[in-house]
Amino acid sequence: MRKLIGIFCLIFAVTLTASAQAVPNPSWSRVQALPVGTNIHVKAKKSTVCALQSATADTLTCLHKESQKVDTFQLAEIKWVKIPHVGRSAAAGAAPGVVIAGVAGIVEATEHCGLNTWFCGLLPAIIGALGLAGAIIGGIVGALTDFTAPTIYRRP
């Protein structure tokens, strides 16, 4: 059982480290290389998610698909540009809770209680329920923060 928990912890650690890796030295040329229509998250005076229209040497223009509003940002006012991955962030945020719930389910399925049957699955069931709640909360936090979004540009 300890080996199984260790394997789950290792998978979780590898998932987090792989998803949290930042692009080394993101430069403006990476933004200019993005295809038109790519969804981007721009942080300047305000934070906005829009579709890239153009990126020149000193400006970035993007379109809000819902309102058809066009925003133009000067390079000097842009703090960073990221490509949003809300689904991936939600999955990574939910992963620890899913692992905890899964381990509790395995424990409950393989546990032999003997005569004490009323308490047999209570602790694993409680841990599983807490793990499921953690997965829901982690998924929501991951989706709201989008912490796995790769940074394409960061002002030096």
C-alpha positions, -999 to 999 in steps of 0.1 A, spaced: 0 0 0 29 24 8 43 17 -27 10 26 -43 8 59 -23 44 66 -32 36 61 -69 6 84 -68 27 111 -50 55 107 -76 30 111 -105 15 142 -88 50 157 -83 60 152 -119 27 166 -131 31 198 -110 68 204 -120 61 198 -157 31 222 -157 48 249 -137 79 253 -159 83 288 -172 97 297 -206 134 308 -201 139 344 -211 106 351 -229 111 377 -256 89 399 -277 98 380 -309 79 350 -295 47 372 -294 54 384 -329 57 348 -341 22 338 -328 -4 332 -355 -32 357 -359 -63 346 -339 -43 330 -310 -60 335 -277 -37 355 -254 -38 369 -219 -23 403 -217 -13 421 -185 -8 458 -188 -27 485 -169 -56 461 -171 -57 424 -176 -75 410 -207 -80 378 -227 -84 384 -264 -74 371 -298 -42 383 -313 -46 405 -344 -11 419 -348 22 424 -330 47 449 -343 80 461 -329 62 484 -304 25 476 -303 1 446 -298 -34 447 -312 -60 421 -301 -98 416 -306 -124 406 -280 -145 380 -298 -177 386 -279 -178 424 -281 -157 429 -313 -138 455 -294 -102 461 -305 -75 468 -279 -41 482 -288 -13 480 -262 21 498 -264 51 475 -257 62 497 -229 30 492 -209 28 454 -213 40 435 -182 35 400 -197 17 379 -223 6 344 -217 -14 318 -236 -44 307 -215 -48 270 -206 -78 271 -182 -87 235 -187 -51 223 -180 -49 245 -149 -82 231 -136 -71 196 -141 -37 202 -124 -55 219 -95 -79 190 -91 -52 163 -94 -42 162 -57 -78 157 -46 -84 130 -73 -53 112 -61 -64 113 -25 -99 101 -34 -85 74 -56 -62 61 -29 -90 61 -3 -112 42 -28 -85 16 -33 -80 13 5 -117 9 10 -120 -17 -18 -91 -39 -5 -96 -35 32 -108 -66 52 -125 -57 84 -136 -89 99 -164 -85 125 -162 -47 128 -182 -41 96 -200 -9 106 -167 10 109 -150 -9 80 -152 17 53 -159 48 73 -124 63 75 -116 56 38 -150 70 28 -144 102 48 -109 106 32 -124 99 -2 -151 125 3 -125 151 15 -104 142 -15 -133 147 -38 -141 181 -22 -104 190 -26 -106 180 -62 -136 203 -68 -120 232 -49 -86 227 -66 -102 226 -100 -121 258 -94 -89 275 -81 -69 262 -110 -94 275 -135 -96 309 -119 -59 314 -115 -48 296 -148 -14 289 -131 -2 266 -159 -4 292 -187 30 295 -204 45 330 -204 53 341 -240 66 375 -230 77 392 -198 90 427 -196 126 426 -185 
